[in-house]
Every structure is written in structure tokens, then in C-alpha cells.
Amino acid sequence: MAIEPTSFLYEHDRDTQVVTITLNRPDRLNALTFEVYDELRRTFYALDREPGVRAIVITGAGRAFCSGGDVEDIIGALFERDPEGLLDFTRMTCDLIRAIRLCRRPVIGALNGTVAGAGAVIATACDIRIAAESARIAYLFTRVGLSGADMGVAWLLPRIVGLAKASELLMTGAFIGADEAHRLGLYNHVVPDGEALAEATAMARKLARGPSYAIEMTKDALNREASMDLLSALENEAQVQAVCMLNPNFRESYEAFVEKREPRFV
């Protein structure tokens, strides 16, 4: 079944096997609606199985990556929901992060301008973040009276920046600039304004040319070993590596080295 979302832009470059998702409400700083949340999660689940996809880029149109949930389309509507309805919504937002993390394809965030609230969590859930110099990020939840732990960010963020800094960012909801985010390791790379998408696409194409099964297994290990002790992680990696040694890409890498050519990974 074709992936054809209507609430954001979707491009599948079948030559490079890279999919680009573009949040496309620039007049609202790409604020999320119920429909966008739902379509994003369904799209990431589908991309896990979609043939001819080896890497994914997510970005935002205009002056922002994503400013979070739309105040008019979501926040106001939530006051009309009962507790069960509120829980349905928060579980759906968490399910989006689950879909990104469980998608076996590497996900690269191309971040520009405002990266805030749920948009910041989506960025944090990406495997790699390439940010423009303008990309200021904030986890705004406590500033609107909500828990700073939202959509899994209290699990994700300390693993990137450490517990102390994650506590500060999640409790204060303060914005930090691209240079500070890069220093903390939250942004992998910072590039001049206007270049984040091109750099992220180049990274995605590089990964797409690589050994996709090995990259898939690496992402899976990063997800699962976060809750393992050392001995369990060592056993997991022993088993994973033995399986990868049976994959044709391992032999192809060896034969390419012997023949002094670039490998042709499947």
C-alpha cells in the first residue's frame, strides 16, 4: 500500500532510497495537529516495512522545524476532553516516538529555527540531528503547567546530555541556542542557515549506501541495551554480531577490500 500522507509533505527518492518528510504548516511554525500526530506515527510504522527505503530525513518548511502542539487546534480542544480522552491523546503522542525509535531505518532530523515542545521531542527521537545556526531548542512543557517528562523525553534526553543537564532543560523549559546544543551533544552538527536539509540529506544518502542490515541491528541494540546490564549487553552484542557475520554484506565488504573497490551493499 502506498504511503500518501496529506497533512505533511512526503518524498521518496527511489534512486537514493531516501524518504524526506517535511512538516508543512509554515504559517503556524509547523505546529502539530491531531491529524499530523496521527499521520506521522502511521507513516513511521509503515516506513519500517516499506521496500526501497534505507534512510529517512524529517524537516520543517519555512522558519521552524516544529513549534510543538498547535495552541488553537490541540490545546484548546483538550479542555473539552474527559480523563480517558486526555489519556488517549497522550498515548498517541507517545506512540509517535515509539514509531520513530522502532523504525529500523536511520532517521535524521534537519532542524531549523524553532524546535520546541513536541517538536523538540521528535528531534530528540531522531538518530542524528543536523541543525542550522538558527535552531533554538526548548522542552516547553513545564512552562504551560505540564510535566517536563512528555513523549518519552525523560528517557531519551538524559541518555544524550546526561541527567543533570536534562533535569535543567526539562524543569525550566528554557531555550538553548545551536552552539550550546551542539556542545552538549544534543545536535550532532551545526551548519549555516539554509544548509541543514542538504547536509541531512547527504548524511541520509551516505547511510543508505551503507550496509542496511548492520545499521538496523545497531539501532536495535542502542534501543534495547539502554535497559540492560553490562553482561546482558555483551551477550546481546555477541549474538547480534554472529548473525551479522552471516549476512551477505559482511562477505561483500571483505571481497571489496580484497579487490580494492567500493563495496556494493544490499
N, C-alpha and C positions, 0 to 999 in steps of 0.2 A: 504494500500500500504506500502510495506517495506521501511524503511529508509536505504538507501545504498549509502552514500556519497563516492566519490572517491578521493577527494583532502585532506582528513584527516582521521584519524582512528576513528572508531565508534564501541563501545562495549555496548551491552545491557545485563546486568546480570539479567535474569528473576527471579532468586531466591530472590535477594535483591531488585529488581525493580529500580536499579541504572543504568543510562547510563553514560558512560565515553567517552568524546570527546578529542582526542589527536591531536593537531596541529603537523604535521609530515613532516616538512622540516628542519631537524636539521642542515644541512649544510648551510642553509640560516637563522639560528636563528628563524625559523618558521615565516619568513616574509610572509605577506599576498599577494595573487594574486587576480585578478578579480574573478577567479573561487572559491577560498577559501571563499572570502567575500560572494559570492552568495550562495554557498552551506551551509555555516554556517547559514545564515539568513533563508534559506528554511528549514534547519534541526530544528532550534529552533521553527519555526512556526509549523512544523509537530509534534514536541515533546509535544506541548501544547495539542495535541489531541491523542497522541499515548497511547494505552492501556498498562497497566503494567509498566508505568514509574512514579516514585514518587519522584525522585531526579536526578540531573544532575551534573556531575563534568566535568570541562574543564581544560585542562593542555597542556603542550608542551613537545615534545620529545627533549632529549639532553640538551644543556647548556642554553636554554632560554625558557621562556613562549611564548613570541612573540615580535619581534623587530619592528612591525608596517608594513606599506606597503612596498612591495619589490621595491627597487630603480630601478632595471632593468626591472622588469615585469610590474610595475604600473607607477612609477613616470615618467619615460621616455615616456611612451605611452600617458600620459596625455597631453604632449605638442602638440600632434597631434590632439587633440580634439577641437571642437568649443565650445562656451559657453554652448550651450544646452547639448552637450556631457559631459562636465565637471559637470553640474548640475545633469545629470543622475547618474554619478558616486557618487557624494557626497550624493545624496538622497539614493542610495543603501547602502552606509556605515552607514548612519543614520538608515536605516531600519533594519540593523543587531541589533543595540542597542534596537530598538523598539521590535524586536522579543524576545530578551533576557528578557527585562523587562516585556513584556506581557505574556511570558510563565508562566503558573500557577505553574509549578514545581519549587522548590528552586534550584538555580544554585550556585554551589560552585566552586570558582577558586582555583586551585592548582598551585601556582606561583613559578617559579624557574628562576634564572639567570636574563636575560634581560627582563624587562617588559616595553616596550617603545611605544610611538606614539599610533597608533590604538590599539596595544596590551594592553597598559595601560588603554585605554578607555573600552575595552572589560572586563578587570579585574575589573574596577570600576563599570561596569554594573552588575556584579555578586552580588548575595545577601550576600554572605560570601566569604572572601578571606583568604586563609591559605597559607602562604608564607615561602619559605626556607630562611635561613640566607643570601643566595646569591642574593635574589630577589630585585634588584635595579629597581626603577620605575621612569619614566620621561614622561611628556607630551611634546614631542619634537617639536610641530607644529611651534611655533614662530621661532625656530632655523633654519627652512627651509623657512621662509618667509610666513608662513600661519597663520591664526588666531588660537590662543590657544583654541578658542571655536570650537570644532570639534566633530561630532558624539554625541552631547548631553552632553559633559563633563562639559560645563559651567553650566548646570542644575544639573548634578549628583554630581560633586566634592564638591561644597560649602555645600551641604547637609550632607556631610560626615566629612569634615575637617574644615568647616567654610569659610566665604567669604575672610578673609584676607589671609589665607594660600593658599586657592585655587587660589587667584589672583597672588600670588608669583609663585606658581608652573606652572600655565598656561602662565604667561607672560615671565618667564625666561627659561622654558623648562629644568630646571636643574634636574639632577638625585638626588634622596634621597635613602638612604640605608633602609634595612628592619627594623632596630630598630627605625629609625625616622618615617617611615611609620606606624609602629605599635603604636608609641607614639601619632601620630596624629589621630589614629582610622581608617586609611585607610586600614591597614591589621588587621584582627581580631586576628590572631595568627601567631607567627613566630616559626618555628621548624628547627632542624638541616637539613643541606643539605641532600637530598635523602629521606626525610621523608614527604614532602609536599603532595604528591599524596596519600600516605597511610592515612595521617591524614584527608585529604579532603574526601577520600572515606569512612572513618569511620564516619565522620560527615554526609555525604550523606545517609549512611545506617541508622544512628540514625533518621534522618528526615523522611526517607522512612518508618520506622516502626511507625511513629507518625500519628496523625490524619490529613490525607492529605487535607481534605476539610478545616479544620481550618487553616492550613498553607497557602493554596491557598488564602483564604479570607484575611489573614494577609498581604500577599504580595500585593494583590489588594488594600487594604487600604493604605499601605505605598506609593504606586504609586499615588493614587488618592487624598489622603489628603494633599499631598505636595502643592497643589494649592487651598486648602480650607481655609476658616477662621475657628476659633475655634467652633462657633456654628454649622456650617455645618458639621464639623468633628464629633462633638458629636452626631448629628442626624444620620450621616452615621454609626457610631460605634454602636449606639443603634439598628439600623435596621439590621446590619450585625450580631450582637450577638444574636438577636432574631431568625434569620434564622439558625445560628449555633446550637441553642438550639433544633431545630427540626431535626438536623442531627443525625443519629444513633450513631455516635462516642461519642456524649455527654452522652447518656444513657449508652453506653458501659463503659465509664470512671467511671461513678457512680457505676455501678454494679461490676466492677473490684475492686473498693475501698471497697465496702461492703463485697465482697467475698475474700478480701485480696489476690488478684492475679494480674498479669500483664495484662493490657488491650490489647485486640485484635482489633485494629482499622481496619476499612475497607477503 
